[in-house]
Amino acid sequence: MTTERNPVAVDSCVFVNILIGGEYNHPERLAAGRQLLRAAERGQFEVYISALTIAEVSGSGGVRGTNVPPVLRAANVAAARTWISDGAFRVVELDPSLAADAGEWAISHQLKGPDAVSSASAVRAHVGTLFTWDDDLLKMDGVVDGLRVIPPTEATLTQDLFDAAEH
């Protein structure tokens, strides 16, 4: 009997927190983010990301470094991009149809553009859960096409792993 992997989406903020080692804002989130990606590496989750995630991670001041020489900044961004591309994440491409959906959600749910793209990408990928710590996205839990939008705490990860094993 084959077991299907549990498809989930992961928002940019989770990647940024891991890449900067949880060093600012909420270092306690680092363990949960790492647990999520380790579970994906073991095949327990199939992780989808928005194409915009690559740009958001590369553009994060915490990832690229602020007030650092351009050579170091370029090296930091290259390392982050390599880590994402080597992670076997499935990238949801941003096309005109997805952009239109995201635009509608941004208007109707008061979301910023990147947050709307992240949630629209999760729906496009047919995942059941979008993991994020973004407060604007968290208010979308269950609002759009039954998508769960939850933080990747160790408790929710444990429950999702248990649920995936049941199927």
N, C-alpha and C positions, 0 to 999 in steps of 0.2 A: 504494500500500500504506500503510495507516495503522499507526502504532506505538502500542501501548498504553503508558500511563504506568505506571511501577513504583509500586504502592501500598506505602507504608510508614507506620508509626506513629512519632510522636515524643513522648517523655516530657516532663513539665513541666520537669525540670531543664535540658534543652537550651534551652528558651525563657527561663528565668530567667537563665541564664548570658549569653545574648545581650542581654537587656534591661538587665542591669547592666554590660554592657561587659566581661565577664570579669574584673571588678575584684577579686574575691576568690576564694580557693580555687585555681582552675586557669585562669588567663588563657589558657593555650595551647589550651584547648578552644574559645575564641571563634571562631577561624578555621574550625574544622571545623563548628561549628554554623551559622555564616553560610554556608559552602559548601553545606551540606545545604539550607538554605532558599532560597538562590539557585538551586540546581538545581531545586527545586520551582517557583519562580517562572518558570523557563524551560520548565516542563512535563516535566522529566525524572523527577520524583517526584510522586505524588499523596499528600499528607500528611494522615493521619488523626490526630486527637487525641481524647482522652477529654473528655467534658463537664467532668469534674473538673479537668482541666488549667486551665480558665479560673479556677476558684476557687483552685487552688494558686498560680498565677502572681499573681493579685490579692492573695493573702494572704502572699506572700513578703516578708519584712522587707527584703530587698535591693531589691525592686521598689518597694514602697510607701514605703520610707524609714522609718527608726526615729528617734525623737526629732526629728521635723520637725513643723511646724505642720499641723493637720488639713487646711487648704486645699491645701497642697503635697502631702500624702499622697493626697488625693482626686484631684488632678491627675495624679500619678504612676500611680495605679491606672487612671484613665480612659485615659491614653495607652497603657498596656499592653493594656487591653481592646480599644481601637481597633486597635492594631497586630495583635492576634490576629484580630479580626473582619474586618479588611481583608485578611488574608493568604490568603483563599480556602482555608482548611483545612477539611477535612470533619470535623464534630464527631460523635462516636459518643455518642448519648444514653445516659444511665444510667437503665435501667428495672429493674423488679423481677427479671426474668430474669437480666440482666447482673450485678446486685448479688448474686444468689444464686451465680452462677458465681464471681464475685470472692471471695465469702465462703468458698467451698469451696477455692479456690486459696490464700487467705490461711491457712487452717487447714492444708492438706496440704503447703504449701511454705514455711511460716513467713514470709509476706509481711505487710507493713503494709497497711492498707486501701487507701490511694491507689495503692500499687504493684500490688496485686491488681486494682484497677479498671483501671489502665493496661494490664496484660497481657491482661485479659479483653476490654477494648475493642479491642485490636489483633487478637485472635482473631475477635471479632465482625465486624470490618471486613474480614476475610479478607486481611490483609496478610502478607507473608512475613517482614518485618523490623520490629522495634521498636528504635529508636535511643534509648539512654539512657547515662548515666554512673553510674546508681544501682547500687551493688554488690549490693543485694538482688535487683534485677531482672536484673542480668547473670547471676546464677546460674541463671536460668530459661531460658537459651539452649538451645533444642531440647527442653525438658522438656514443654511444653504444646503439643499439636497441631502440632508441628514448627515453632513460631515461633522465628526467629532473634532473639536479644536481644543486641545488640552496641553498642559505643560508636561515635559518629559521627566516627571519626578520618578524616583525609584519605585514608588507604589504603583503608579500608572503603568510603568514598564513591566513590572512583575505581573500585573493583572492582564495586560495585553499579551504577554508571552504565554500565560496560562490559557487565555482564550484561544490563541492561535494553535496551541497544542491540542485543544479539544476538537478542532475541526478536522 
